[in-house]
């Protein structure tokens, strides 16, 4: 049991110490980067691409047009007259009397001579 308590106590300390050591290394490396001077690299000439000959494509072949098809005129169908269906009457809705709108009671007001922040009892 004591071994677990030792680990619970030591692991955070080891983690914090490693974090501190790592941050010092980063600061030193950053300082060294600021002090280094890199040599100047000359610009390389851009390569020139050779010019290619212009390609001429043959003309597209002509596509023959299809003749327009003629469809025979179809007679419009005539529908027989249908009698109107008998619709049953809806039952009447009972009439309810108009109810008056309920009124809320008035909110009591605090008199002006009473200070609500004053203590109710005095010592």
Order of alpha helices (4+ residues) and beta strands (2+ residues): alpha
